[in-house]
Amino acid sequence: MIRLIPILLVLILPLQTRGQLFQNAEPLAHTFSIVARDERTGEMAVAVQSHWFSVGSVVSWAEAGVGVVATQSFVNKSFGLRGLELLRNGSSPEGALRELLADDPGHNVRQVAILDTGGRVAVHTGKDCIAWAGHRSGKNFSVQANMMLNERVVPAMEHAWRAGETLALPERMMEVLRAAQAAGGDIRGKQSAALLVVRGKATDKPWDDRLVDLRVDDSQDPIEELVRLLRVFRAYEYMNLGDLHIEHGDVPEAMEAYQAAMKMFPENLEMQYWTAITLASNGQVQKAVPMLQDIYNKDPNWRELTRRLPKVGLLPVTEEELEELIR
């Protein structure tokens, strides 16, 4: 038996494909994705879906004022940070892509797309990426996929991108993912999805330059869950706008923003609660009372929170008004 082992190894090793050799060391993010730029706002984004856990932590890379990168198939994760660094140092997407692939022994199983702040793109689909694999690109976008059920996925993504020009960039990206899935999607099915959006120009507040960062790491329907999260995100944008109007003393504008938020996310008690507290804080206790009672009936902990607000200046009402609000 000992003499047979070297012979068996000789027989087995030639059967291993290049892809299998990379399999144990690197993530298998076979997937479909889009990198894109909104010509009106300059915002840049990456959106992706895969039958792979937490695909957004592997494929999506972006930096405000620099560009975005999607690295997938048998993933070389270094392409994300290195690609952005090359762009930051003055390389074009084509130049950056060329440098990334030049010293990569696995270039034939890589798929990567790079987009810069000018909307220039470079994309590579290695010849050994698992079928169906391919890409299409143009000014301000690139769509790419591998291990798809069929060859219709990428054309469907391109069509959705071009058809969605009136949409805001995050919603437009979602329509591209939906189109890919409707056309067949990943041959293995669905598991995770992500959306990352950054400013076209960096500001002096880098903590505000990442505009949208949403991930669904494990779901039976990750794209639709991502769409839902984006809708929740938009609702909270209205809540933040309402708070800003309150800071400036514009109660009518604040209430309009709060109402828009609640309309988008009607089941969220917190949005209802702070709208009621805003009414009470601005002399409209009688309007706030029935809203708060409905909230308390669903979760009495909100009543206890109301008791605590006057002490920290978030509910400037009299003791009598407070009693009315917490009854």
N, C-alpha and C positions, 0 to 999 in steps of 0.2 A: 504493500500500500504506500509506503514512504516513497518508493521510486515513481509512483504514478503522479504524485502531487505536482512536480515541476511540469509534467506533460499537460496536466489539467489546466494549470495556470497559463501555459502557452496557448491552449485552445480557447480559454475564456477571455483573456485580455483583448485579443483582436476583435472580439464581438462587441466590446464597449465602444459606444459612439463618443464623439467629442462632448456632446451634451451631457452624457452620463458622467463623464469625468468631472464636470463642473457641478453636478447635482449635489454632491455632499458638502461642498464648501460654500455655496452661494444660494440666495433665495430664488425660488422658482416662480417669479411673478409673471407668469404668462397671463396676458391681459390685453385690454384695449384702453387707450388713453387719448387725450387731446392736450396740446399746449397751444395757447392762443393769447391774442392781445386785442383789446378794444381800442379801435382807432380814435374814437371820440374822447375817451377818458385817459388813454394810455395804460390802463390797468392790464396786468398780465396774470394768466392763470394756468393751472394744471388740474385736470379732472381725470379720474381713473376708476375702473371696476375690474375685479378679478375673483376667480375662485381660489383665493389665497388669503390667509388671515392677515389683517392689518396692512393691506396693500399700500395705504397712504404713507406708512412709515418707511417704505422701501422705494417706491417709484417717484414720488413727488418732491421736487426741490425748487425753491424760488427765493429771489431776493429783490426787494424794491430797488428800482433804479439800475438793475443789472440784467435780469432775465429769468427764465424758467427752464427746467430740465425734467424730462421724464426718462427714466432708465428702467428697462424691463426685459422680459424673456428670462434668460439665465442672467440675473441682474449683477452688474458690477456697481455696487452702491457708491464707490468712490467717484463715479462719473457725475453724481449730483454736485457735491462740493467742489470737485476739481473743475467741472464745467463752468460753474458760476465764477470761480476764481479766475479762470481764463478769460471769461467775458469781462469781468471787473478790471482786468489788466490790459484790456484793449483788443482782445481777439474777436474776430467775427464768429458767428455760430459755425460756419464751415471750418474755420481755422481751429476752433476749439474741438470740434468733433474729430477732425483729422488727427490732432494731437492725442486725444483720448484713446483712439483706436490703434494708434501707431505702435504702442508698447503693450497692447492687450492680447495675450495669446488666445483669448476666447472671443475675439471679435466676430467670428462667424456665427456665434449663438447669441449675440447681443442685439437688442433693439433700443435705440436711444433717439430722442428728439430734443433739440435745443432752440430756444427763441430768445431774441434780445429786445431791448426797448424800442428799437426801430421797426420791429415786426419782421425782421429777417429770420429765416429758419434754416436749420440743417437737420437731416434725419437719416438714420441708417437702420436697415433691416438685414441682419446677417443671413447668409445663404443657408445656414443650417438651423434657422429658427423653425419651430414646429408649425406645419401647415394647419389652417390657412394663415399665412403671415404676409403683411405688406403695409404700405403707408401711402398717404396722399398729402400734399402740402401746397401752400400758396402764401401770399403775403399775409402776415398776421396769424397764421395757423398751421398746425400739422396734426393729422390724425394717424394713429398707428395701432396695429394689433397683431397678435400672434396666438397660435393655438385656438383659432376661431372655428366655429361650426362650419362656416362656409365663406365664400369669397364676397358675399354681399355686405358684410359688416362695415368695412372701411368706406366703400362708396356711400353707404347710408349715413355714416358719420359726417362725411364731407357735405352731403346734401343738407343735413340738419344744420350744420354750421352756417352755410351760405343762406339758408332760409330763415335763420333766426336773427338777422341783423338789427331788427328793431328792439330786441330784448337787451336787458342789462347783462353784462358779461357772466355773472354767476348763473343766472337762469338759462342763458344761452348754452353754457357748458352742460347743464343738466339735460337739455333737450338732445344734445349730441350723445350723451351716455344712454339715454332712453332709446334713441334711434339704433344704436349699436345692439342693444339688448333685443329690441324688436326684430332686428334682422337675423338674429341667431345667437350672437354673443359668444362668450367663452364656451368651448365644447364641453367643459366639465360642469358648467352651471354658474352659480352666483355665491358670493360670500362677503366681500368687503368692497367699499368704495370710499373715495375721498375727493374733496374740493379745496384747493388752495389758491387764494387770490391776493396779489400784492400791488402796491402802487407802482405806477410807471416811473415816478420820480421819488427818490428817497427824500425824507424830511429830516429835520433835526430832532424828531421824536420817533426813533426807529421802532419803539414799542407800538406805535400806531400805524406802521407801514404795512403790516400784514392785515388785510381788510377782512378776509374770510378764511377760516381754517376749520373745516368740518371733516370728521372722519366717522365712518361706520366700520368697525373692525370685524364684526361677525353678525350676519343677518341672513335670513332666508330671502329677503328682497332688499338688498343694500342700496340700490339706486333710488327706489321710492322712499326709503328711510332717509337718504341724503336729501332728497327733495323736501321731505317733511321738515328736516332740521333747518334747511335754508329758509323755509317759510317761518319757522320759529325765530330764526335769526333776524329776519326782516321785521317781525313783530316787536322784538326787543329794540331794534333800531328806532321804531316809533316811540317806545317807552323812553329811551334815552333822549329823543328829541323833545318829548313832553317835559322831562326833567329840566332840560336846557331852557325851555320857555318859562318854566316856573322860576328858575334862577333870575330870569330877566323880567319877572313880574307880569308875564303875558298869560293869564289864566285861560282865556278863550282858545288861544292857539295850543296851549298845553292840553286842554281837554279834547281838542280835535285830534291831536296826536295819540292820546291815550285811547280814545274811541277806535281809532284805526288799528291800534295794537290789539285791542280786545276782539275786534271783528276778525282779525287774522288768526287769533289763538283764543277762542271763546272759553275753552275749558281750563285755562290757566288762572288759578285763584289769585296769584300774586299780582298779575296785571289788574285784575278787578279791585284788589285790595288797595293798591297804591293810588289808583284813580279815586276811590272813595276817600282815602285819607287826604288827597289833594283838595277835593271838594270841601271836606270838613275844615281843613286848614285855611281855606279862603272864604269862610263864613257861610258855607252852604251845607250846614250840618243836616238839615232835613232831607236833602238829596242823598247824603252819604249814609244815613241810618239804614234804609232798606237794603242798600247794596251790602253793607257790612253784616246785617242780619242773615242774608242769604249765604254769605261766606262763612259765618260762624256755624251755621247749620251743617255745612259740609265738613268743616274742620275747626273745632273750638279753640285750637291753639292760636288762631289769628286774634281772638278776643284778648288773650293774655298779651300778645304783642302790642295791641292798641293801648293797653294800660301802661306799657313801658315807654311809649313814644314821647309823651309830654316832658318827661324828665330830661330827655336829650334834645329838646327843642324841635322835634319833628312833627309835633301836633299841638300848635299854639291855640288851645281852647280853654274855656273855663272849666271848673270842676263839675258844674252842672251839665255842660255840654259833653264832657267826657263820660259822665254817667249815662247820658242818653246814647252815646256811641257804643258803649260796651254792654248795654242791657240785654 
